[in-house]
Structures are given as C-alpha cells and as structure tokens.
Amino acid sequence: MHQFGLRRWGVLLAALLFAVAMYVAVPQLGGTATADSAITRLTGDSSIVEDGRRIQFHGSGFASRERISTWLTLPDQSVISGEYFSSDKQGDAILDVPIPRYSMSGTWHLTAYGIRSQTPATIQFTVLGVDPSLAAAVSAVWPAQGPAGASFRFVGYGFGSEEYASFWITAPDGSIPYALSRSTQADANGTIVVDYVVPTVWTSGRYVLTMQGIKTGTARAIVFDVTP
C-alpha cells in the first residue's frame, strides 16, 4: 500500500510538471503583442524643411532600447549617411535630422534601420535648397564620362577649412562598390579633391560620388557616367 501511494503521487507530480511545462511553452491567447509583431514606421508633423535646418520624425515599432542608423537619399539618388539614434523601452524614437546647407531641392527620403531588429522604415519629405540645375556650382568632375579604367577627378566646394570627409560611390543598381571613411581633407579654402580610377570590371551606367564632411555634415553628390 505504501509503495502504491508513492507511485500514485509520483504520477500526479509528473503530470503536474508536464502541465506547467506546457503552459509555459505554449503562447496564451489574449496576451500582449511582442515587439516582433509591431510594424516599424516613421511619421512627422512637417514634410518640408529648408536646407541648413533640422526636421523631426517619430519612429515606432523598433526593438526596445536599440540603436538606429539613418541615411538620406537625395533626388539624384545619391546617399549620405545620417546620425545614430536610440529607441526607448517601448521601441519609439525621436529622429531629429539635420539637413546640410546648400542641399539640393526636391524630394528626399530618410531611412531608419534598427540594428538589432534589422527592421527598416522610410519616409519622404521635401527640401527647399539649391536648384538642381545650380548644384554643379558647388562641385565638378573631369571628365564627365569615360570608360571603365579611366581616371576621374572630383572637386567639392564649401566644406570647412581643412575638414576631413568621407566619400563613397553609388552604382546604377543602388549598391556601394567603393567607400572610404575620413580619407580626404579639404584645403584651407574648404575645397576637396578626389582622384579615382574606375575599376575595369565596373559596368557602364550612371554613378554618383558622394562627399560628406565629418564635422559640418556638408555633402556633395557628383554624377558621372561610365561608358561601354
């Protein structure tokens, strides 16, 4: 009898433990949605900003307390890097985005990317700045086109005196085949010169070299064509 009682309590205990394990393992109906089920989005009170000023957006649906990288896509499809932000416990973030002076007028896009959750969100807005037809006044390229293997010289004006800058090249398909961080320095007048030989394996099409000052955030997008 004593052994039977022990066996009975053993069976009951095993059943109880199994029930508890199943309760923990199986999601319960009516629970709170997790961060993974949230929709990442950007919203803003204003969609128009003048160059040299800041525009603010609200991000939601990111992971709790994660770092968020940003970048800006210009009307000519060039891309400049933005600042880093952090979400709060609820996955919300305020993105206060500076627009460089003498920026190109037109429709821009801000992309915010949650580094841990790997979730992107994009919003478009309008910049009131330099007329696109006058953008060449702050940058230049020689020659404007050439075959793969040719040497190009890019010049950007209006950076800070002796300011360091990063530059990268955007390919026709939107990829970044070449980039250097803090690799060039402006002269005393704020002019940056970059000489670059296009690899022979590059395909023909329209490319964009973007320069961005480390300190001032000044950006220049210079279009050039690689011919067959």
C-alpha positions as a printed NumPy array, in Angstrom:
array([[  0.   ,   0.   ,   0.   ],
       [  2.778,   2.346,   0.868],
       [  4.525,   1.648,  -2.463],
       [  1.263,   2.146,  -4.361],
       [  0.802,   5.529,  -2.683],
       [  4.275,   6.64 ,  -3.651],
       [  3.697,   5.574,  -7.239],
       [  0.391,   7.439,  -7.324],
       [  1.936,  10.658,  -6.011],
       [  4.821,  10.228,  -8.446],
       [  2.392,  10.033, -11.36 ],
       [  0.475,  13.076, -10.115],
       [  3.689,  15.063,  -9.668],
       [  4.879,  14.154, -13.182],
       [  1.514,  15.189, -14.631],
       [  1.647,  18.484, -12.739],
       [  5.154,  19.251, -14.   ],
       [  4.12 ,  18.372, -17.566],
       [  1.126,  20.713, -17.344],
       [  3.284,  23.57 , -16.061],
       [  5.845,  22.999, -18.827],
       [  3.119,  23.037, -21.498],
       [  1.628,  26.229, -20.052],
       [  4.989,  27.979, -20.284],
       [  5.854,  26.649, -23.734],
       [  2.517,  27.299, -25.491],
       [  1.647,  31.004, -26.129],
       [ -1.524,  32.024, -24.296],
       [ -4.394,  33.642, -26.147],
       [ -5.102,  37.272, -25.332],
       [ -1.53 ,  38.117, -24.323],
       [  0.374,  41.291, -25.136],
       [  1.865,  41.501, -28.641],
       [  5.632,  41.221, -28.774],
       [  7.987,  43.746, -30.416],
       [  8.455,  41.346, -33.346],
       [  4.787,  41.736, -34.306],
       [  4.93 ,  45.544, -34.361],
       [  5.036,  47.468, -37.622],
       [  8.06 ,  49.741, -37.898],
       [  7.108,  53.171, -39.26 ],
       [  8.165,  56.82 , -39.418],
       [  5.803,  59.77 , -39.087],
       [  6.326,  63.53 , -38.943],
       [  4.407,  66.733, -38.229],
       [  6.101,  68.507, -41.133],
       [  7.155,  67.286, -44.573],
       [  9.016,  70.424, -45.727],
       [ 12.351,  71.762, -44.457],
       [ 14.853,  74.389, -45.608],
       [ 18.47 ,  73.38 , -46.18 ],
       [ 20.685,  74.031, -43.172],
       [ 17.842,  73.294, -40.738],
       [ 16.563,  70.204, -38.95 ],
       [ 13.433,  68.13 , -39.441],
       [ 11.98 ,  65.82 , -36.819],
       [ 10.331,  62.437, -37.257],
       [  8.861,  59.925, -34.839],
       [  9.823,  56.277, -35.213],
       [  7.826,  53.398, -33.748],
       [  7.917,  49.608, -33.861],
       [ 11.648,  49.243, -33.238],
       [ 13.067,  46.853, -30.662],
       [ 13.299,  48.089, -27.089],
       [ 16.345,  50.303, -26.493],
       [ 18.071,  49.505, -29.779],
       [ 20.459,  51.638, -31.818],
       [ 19.087,  53.068, -35.059],
       [ 21.22 ,  54.086, -38.024],
       [ 19.921,  56.558, -40.619],
       [ 20.763,  57.67 , -44.117],
       [ 19.317,  60.137, -46.619],
       [ 18.607,  59.525, -50.289],
       [ 18.721,  62.686, -52.42 ],
       [ 16.679,  63.484, -55.547],
       [ 19.598,  62.406, -57.763],
       [ 19.659,  59.043, -55.918],
       [ 22.933,  59.781, -54.141],
       [ 23.062,  58.69 , -50.491],
       [ 24.539,  60.463, -47.468],
       [ 24.944,  58.933, -44.028],
       [ 22.961,  60.3  , -41.105],
       [ 23.183,  60.316, -37.334],
       [ 22.574,  57.414, -34.94 ],
       [ 19.572,  57.395, -32.604],
       [ 18.224,  55.071, -29.902],
       [ 14.726,  53.784, -29.235],
       [ 13.16 ,  53.855, -25.789],
       [ 11.779,  50.913, -23.802],
       [  8.623,  50.861, -25.94 ],
       [ 10.578,  50.86 , -29.218],
       [  9.824,  54.514, -30.026],
       [ 12.426,  57.066, -31.108],
       [ 12.617,  60.771, -31.926],
       [ 14.782,  61.343, -35.021],
       [ 15.979,  64.953, -35.189],
       [ 17.621,  65.032, -38.613],
       [ 19.958,  67.845, -39.773],
       [ 19.852,  68.83 , -43.453],
       [ 23.232,  70.058, -44.767],
       [ 23.495,  73.623, -46.059],
       [ 23.333,  74.162, -49.811],
       [ 21.496,  70.878, -50.244],
       [ 19.641,  70.063, -53.444],
       [ 15.959,  70.981, -53.605],
       [ 13.443,  68.223, -54.227],
       [ 12.064,  65.046, -52.698],
       [ 14.345,  63.332, -50.196],
       [ 13.927,  60.022, -48.37 ],
       [ 15.007,  59.212, -44.81 ],
       [ 15.686,  55.568, -43.993],
       [ 15.937,  54.459, -40.354],
       [ 17.295,  50.965, -39.669],
       [ 17.086,  49.132, -36.358],
       [ 20.468,  47.449, -35.962],
       [ 19.365,  44.69 , -33.574],
       [ 15.9  ,  44.033, -35.017],
       [ 17.127,  44.57 , -38.6  ],
       [ 13.914,  46.465, -39.379],
       [ 13.9  ,  49.444, -41.792],
       [ 11.426,  52.293, -42.14 ],
       [ 11.372,  55.04 , -44.776],
       [  9.639,  58.399, -45.125],
       [  9.845,  61.061, -47.824],
       [  9.981,  64.833, -47.369],
       [ 10.766,  67.973, -49.358],
       [ 13.922,  70.062, -49.03 ],
       [ 13.916,  73.717, -50.08 ],
       [ 17.52 ,  74.357, -51.037],
       [ 19.687,  74.782, -54.107],
       [ 18.04 ,  74.419, -57.507],
       [ 19.232,  71.104, -59.007],
       [ 20.337,  72.949, -62.141],
       [ 22.718,  75.02 , -59.994],
       [ 24.112,  72.09 , -57.994],
       [ 27.115,  71.91 , -60.306],
       [ 28.239,  75.263, -58.889],
       [ 29.386,  73.551, -55.669],
       [ 31.009,  70.522, -57.304],
       [ 32.675,  69.382, -60.518],
       [ 34.051,  66.294, -62.262],
       [ 36.56 ,  65.863, -65.098],
       [ 35.806,  64.163, -67.393],
       [ 32.037,  63.867, -67.011],
       [ 32.146,  60.439, -68.635],
       [ 34.682,  57.797, -69.541],
       [ 35.16 ,  54.05 , -69.924],
       [ 35.925,  51.619, -67.117],
       [ 39.606,  52.002, -66.255],
       [ 39.555,  55.773, -66.808],
       [ 40.711,  58.294, -64.184],
       [ 38.227,  60.875, -62.872],
       [ 38.874,  63.976, -60.766],
       [ 36.105,  65.105, -58.418],
       [ 36.047,  68.508, -56.714],
       [ 33.712,  69.64 , -53.943],
       [ 33.494,  73.203, -52.619],
       [ 32.105,  74.715, -49.419],
       [ 33.485,  72.349, -46.778],
       [ 35.062,  73.541, -43.55 ],
       [ 38.656,  74.702, -43.658],
       [ 40.896,  71.588, -43.543],
       [ 37.852,  69.468, -42.705],
       [ 38.097,  65.698, -43.092],
       [ 35.476,  63.985, -45.228],
       [ 34.321,  60.522, -46.21 ],
       [ 33.337,  59.597, -49.723],
       [ 31.605,  56.719, -51.415],
       [ 30.336,  55.8  , -54.863],
       [ 26.802,  54.652, -55.621],
       [ 26.381,  52.334, -58.616],
       [ 23.44 ,  52.363, -61.06 ],
       [ 21.814,  49.486, -59.153],
       [ 21.998,  51.384, -55.835],
       [ 24.878,  49.376, -54.366],
       [ 28.023,  50.96 , -52.876],
       [ 31.002,  49.404, -54.697],
       [ 33.581,  51.71 , -53.094],
       [ 33.773,  53.771, -49.89 ],
       [ 36.423,  55.398, -47.717],
       [ 35.882,  56.923, -44.276],
       [ 37.72 ,  60.094, -43.211],
       [ 40.022,  59.597, -46.166],
       [ 40.273,  63.098, -47.612],
       [ 40.894,  66.556, -46.221],
       [ 39.79 ,  69.933, -47.509],
       [ 42.307,  72.681, -48.075],
       [ 42.269,  75.983, -46.208],
       [ 39.512,  77.239, -48.536],
       [ 37.237,  74.264, -47.906],
       [ 37.848,  72.538, -51.253],
       [ 38.182,  68.754, -51.525],
       [ 39.771,  66.986, -54.494],
       [ 39.413,  63.242, -55.086],
       [ 41.176,  61.394, -57.913],
       [ 39.745,  57.977, -58.658],
       [ 40.429,  55.308, -61.279],
       [ 37.304,  53.335, -62.123],
       [ 37.934,  49.553, -61.961],
       [ 37.876,  47.848, -65.327],
       [ 35.224,  45.386, -64.124],
       [ 32.616,  48.082, -63.494],
       [ 29.588,  48.018, -65.775],
       [ 28.502,  51.029, -67.805],
       [ 25.891,  53.405, -66.412],
       [ 25.399,  56.472, -64.229],
       [ 27.336,  56.582, -60.943],
       [ 27.328,  59.111, -58.092],
       [ 30.317,  60.016, -55.908],
       [ 29.193,  61.5  , -52.594],
       [ 31.46 ,  63.515, -50.287],
       [ 30.386,  64.281, -46.717],
       [ 32.237,  66.445, -44.212],
       [ 32.821,  64.792, -40.828],
       [ 32.405,  67.983, -38.79 ],
       [ 29.972,  70.165, -40.746],
       [ 27.935,  67.417, -42.399],
       [ 28.243,  69.266, -45.701],
       [ 27.544,  66.87 , -48.568],
       [ 28.237,  66.987, -52.287],
       [ 26.837,  64.495, -54.812],
       [ 28.713,  64.368, -58.125],
       [ 27.267,  62.437, -61.056],
       [ 29.485,  60.775, -63.668],
       [ 28.952,  58.196, -66.392],
       [ 30.926,  55.056, -67.104],
       [ 30.634,  54.347, -70.816],
       [ 30.843,  50.968, -72.599]])
